[in-house]
């Protein structure tokens, strides 16, 4: 269906997106403007360069640290089981660091462009500059088979040899919250407990000189959150791209046919609904691999994560963790509060609102959402109405109109 209605070619470089030539408005771009204006500064230290200062400036928690030793980064020659790559993240930012490397790697989520990739040279200077990467990084991070043809984030589980080299014959799994625990975290160190549930992660133990890093952990809970977040973020990017491309195409046709510029044909509405529906499922954790035993990390990540975000009048939050049967206590993705979600074109965003309302109000009882109890649905709906004003306003307008 998409092929019928969307122009051919790379999604990122389609006229409706213009990924490489568009000026990003992500957090790194904003930080760079402040650095250039002299209103902010980064501090360099001899051991880790700009790492700690960048994390502080971009509000990325140190306890989000995950250590990956599979040689699957563009810095693969520097990565080994003894010198893993550290990954840090918040809701819209991902920072990679390898001890001794000359660059920091950053993926910063722009509301409309999706992940924008940067490097920062690890050399002390009065004028540090984040260099945007529009080609090299996209060789892996814009893949039809992995990110569905849009710039995306990749969390993989791979079988590795003793040197961290992936064993291609055994394949790899792109990890999401739908990936069974038994297939997660190959090539990663994992600190924490998962009961009787096996996984492919390695025990950090004494294998790594952890004093090199900002923490002696690769927190299991942080890795579990990361698997969910990267999956949903990629879907947000895909929905945004495909919807903008379809609407751009329609505006051209509307001009040719003398119709209103904003006219959206029924076929385009159906297309947008088809593209957005997987996002609805992912946001409500349809298909989430259940936990058969409680999981726990080894840092303060879980407590810090659960403490953020808006709370409803009963003190409930979409950031509340479960970690006994599933990831979240209230299974609706906290990325509904993200700039990426708010920047979705109106037809896509309104479809998501409509479908959330149908599921959470009990009007949709299809098997895909059987994991949501009546109490789950009621609680999530109440939380959204209290903490997501745009959703509450949309719902009020719909009920008022009917």
N, C-alpha and C positions, 0 to 999 in steps of 0.2 A: 504493500500500500504506500509506504513512504517513497518508494522509487517512482511511483506514478505522479506524486505531487511535489516532491522536493527537487530542486535543481541538482544536477550531477556534480561531482567533485568533492574535494576535501571539505568536511564540515567546518573546520577551523578557519580555512581561508575563503569560505563562501562570503559573498558580498554582505550578507546579513550579519556576519560575525567579524570578519577581518581581524582575526586573532593577532597576527604578527604586527599589524600596523596600527591597531587601536591602542590608545593610551590607557593603561590599566589604572584602576582606582582601588587596588587592594591595600592591605596594611603596610606592606613593604614599600610600595610606591609612595604612600603617605609619609612613612618614616624617612625615605630618601629626600623628599621635599623639605622636611624639617631639618635634616642634616645639612642640606645645601644652604638653607636659610640661616644656619647657625643657632637654631633654637633648641636643638637636641644634639647629643654627642654619644659616641660609642667608646667604651673603654677596652683597651687591648691588654691582655696579660700573656706572659711568656709561655705558659703551659698550654692554654687552650685558645689563644688568640681572642677573637671577638665573641666566642660562643656564649659565655655567660651574659655578656652585655646585650647581645642580640636577643637572647631568650627574655631578659628583663624588659627590653624595649618593646618587644612584641607580645608580652604577657603570656609566654609559653611556660608552663610549669616544669620545673626540673624533674619532678617525680613522675612525669609522663615517659621518662626514659625507657626505651626498648633497645636491646642490643641484638643486631643481626650480623651473623658471620658468614652467610652465604655470599659468594662473590657475584652479586647480581646488580651492583651499582656501577656507574661509569668510573668510580674509583676502585674498581675490583682488584687492581694490582696492590692496593694498600690494605685490603681487607683480608683477614684470616681469622681462624678460631681464637687466636691469641690477641688479635686486634680487631674486634668487631666494630661495625659502624653503629653509632648511637643515633637514635631517632627520637625527637621530641615533638609534641604536638599540642595544640589547643583546638577549638572548634573550627578554625579557619586557617591554621598555619601548621607547617611541617618543616622541621629543621633537621638536617643530617650532618653529622660530624664524624670524621675519622681521625684518630690521633696521628699527628705529624703531617696531616694533609695541608695543602696550600690554599684550600678553599672550603668555605661552608656551602652547603646545598640548602636551598630554601624553595618550598612550594607554597605559595600564598594564594588563597582562593579569592578571586575577583568576583563580585556579584554577578556579572554577566559573562565574562570570559572563562570562568572556571579557574582551575589551577594555573597560575603564572609562575614560571620557574626562574630562579635567580641563583647566582653564585656570588660569594663575597670573598675576595682575596684575603688570606690570613697574613697580612703584613701591616705593621703599625704605620698609620698615616693620619695626618690631620684631617683628611677628607675621604673617609671610606665610602666606597660606591658599590651598590648592589648592581651586578650586571645581569640584565634580563637575557635569558636563553630561549630563543624562539625556534631553534632547529635541533641542536644536539639532544636536548632532553626529550623532545617530542618523537625521536626515533623509537623510543620505548613507550613513552607516556601518551601517545596518540595512536592506538592500535585498534583496528577493527575487531580483532579476536579477543582483546583484553579489556579495552575501555570503550568498545563499541563506536569507534571512529571519532571520539571527541577527546580533548586533552583531559587526562584522568590521573588518578592516584592508584598505585599498585602495591598491594600487600600480598606477597606470595609465600607459599609453603613449598619447599623443595627438598628433595633428597640430595645430600651433599657427601663428598668424600672427606677424608681426614684433613685436607687443606682448605676446605670450604667451597671447593669447586662443585657446581651443580652437576648431578648425574642425569644427563638428558634422557637416557633410556627409561628412567622412572617417571618422567613427566613432572608437572608442577600444578599446584592448586592456587588459584586466586582466592584469597581468604576473605570471607564475609561472615556475618552472623548466621548464615545458613550452612556454613561448612561444619561438618561433624568435628567434634573435638579431636578425634583420632587422626584427622588429616590437617590439623593446624600446626603452624610454627616450626615446620622443618627449616633448618638453617637459622633459627633464632635461639637465643638463650631465654629461658623462662624461670623466673623466681616466683614462688608461690605454691599453693596447694590446689589440687583438683580432685581430691578424693580418689576413687577408683577409676576415674576417667583417664585413659592414656592419651598422650598427645605426642607430636613429633619433636617438640622442643628439647633442647639440651639443658642439662643442669649447669648453672654458672660455676658453682663450686669454686675451685682454685685455679681454673683454667685461664682466667683473665686478670691482668694487673688492674684491678678496679680503681686504684688510686688515680689512674689516668683520667677517669670519667667523673662526672658530677655526682654519681651515686653508685652503690654496689648492688644494683638491682636491674632487672628487666621484667618489670611488674606484670604479672599475669592479668590482672584486672585492666591495666592500661592497654595491654595488647588486645584484650577482648573488646574494649570500647573502640579501639582503633579499627578493628575488623568491621564493626558495624558502620562507623563513621565514614570510612573511605568508600564503602559500597553505596551508601545513600548519597554522598556528595557526588559521586560519578553519575548517579541517576539524575540528580538535580541539574548537573551540567548538560546531560543529554537532553532532558526535557526542555531546558532553556534554549539550547541550540536548535533543536528540531522545530520547536514552536516559532522561534524568530525567523528561521528560514522559510517556514510555510507562510507566515504572515507577510514577510517581505515579498515572496512570490505573488501572493494575493494582491498586495498593493500595486504591483506592476500590472497585473491583469485588470484590476479595478480601473486603473488609469486608461488602459487600452480600451476598455468597454464602457467608459464614461460612468462608472458606478462610484458611490461614495468610497473615499480612500480607506475607511475603516470597516467596510463590509467584509464579513467573514462567511464564506460559503459553508453550507452544511457539511460538505465533504471534508473541508479543512477542520471543522469542529470535531468530526469523527476521528480524523487523523490525530489531532491533539489529544483527544481522550485516550486513544490507543497508546500513544507515547507516554502519557502521564500515569496510566493505570499501574505499571510496575512500580512507580514511585510510591503510589498509595500503599501498595502491598508491602513494600520495604519499610515505609515509615511506621506501619502498624505491625511489623515483625512477622508477617505471614511467611511461613516456611523456616522460621528461626529454629536452629538445631537446639533441642532442649538440653539442659544440664541434668545429668543423672545424679550429681552430688554437688554440694556447695563448693565454690571456688573462692580463693582469697589471694591477695598479693602480699608484697613484703615492704611496701612503702606507704606513704600517706596519700597516695593518689586517689584511692576510693573515697576517702573522707573528703578530700578537697573537691573532687568531681561532684559528689552528691550535694555539696554545700552551695554550689553556684546555681545560677538560673533563677527565673521568677518563681514565686510560690503563690498558690491560690489562697483564698481566705481561710482554708483549713490547714494551711502550712504544707500542702502537697506540691511536688515538683516532678516534672518529666525527667529530671536528672537523678531522681531517687533510684538507687541500685537495688536489685533483688539478690542476684548471685547465688541463689539456691536452686531455682528451677529455670531461670532465664536471666537475661542481662538486666533489664529494667523492671522496677516494681510496677510501673504503669507503662505498658508497651506502646509508646508512641514516640517517635524520634524527636529528641531535643533540637535537631536541625531545623525544625519548623520555626525556630527563633532566629535562624541564620539570615544574613544578608542575601545569600544565594536563593533562599526560598522566597523572601520578600521581593526579589528582583525578577521572579518568573513572570513572563507575560501574563496579562490578566486572564485570558481564556484557560491557560494551563493551571494557574493558581486557583481559579474559581472551580475548576473541575476537581482539584484535590480537596478543596473545602467541601464541595458537594458530596464527594465520596466519603470523606471522613465523617461528615454528618450522617450519611446513610448507615454507615457501619456502626458508629458509636451510639446512634439513637435506636439501633436494633432493627432498622428497616432492611438491612442487608444481613441475612443469616447464612450466606453461602459458606461452604466448607473451608474456603481459604482463611476465614476469620474465626473458625471454630475454637482457636486457642484463646480467644478473648471471652472471658466470662461476662455475665451481665454486670457484675460489680466492676470489672475492668472497664467496660465501655462507659458506664455511668461516671466513674472517677475521671477517666481521661477527658470526657466531654466537659465535665465541670472544671477541670484544670484549664483546658483550652479557653473556655468562656471567660475565666478569670484572668488569664495570663497572656492571651493572644488577642488584643483588641481588634485587629483586622478581621479575625475569624468571627468574633462576636458580632461585629458590625455587619459582616456579610450575612450571617445567620439571621440577624434581626431584620435585615432588608428583605430576605427571602420570605420569612414568615409574615412580615407585614404586607408584602405584595400578594400573598396568597390568602 
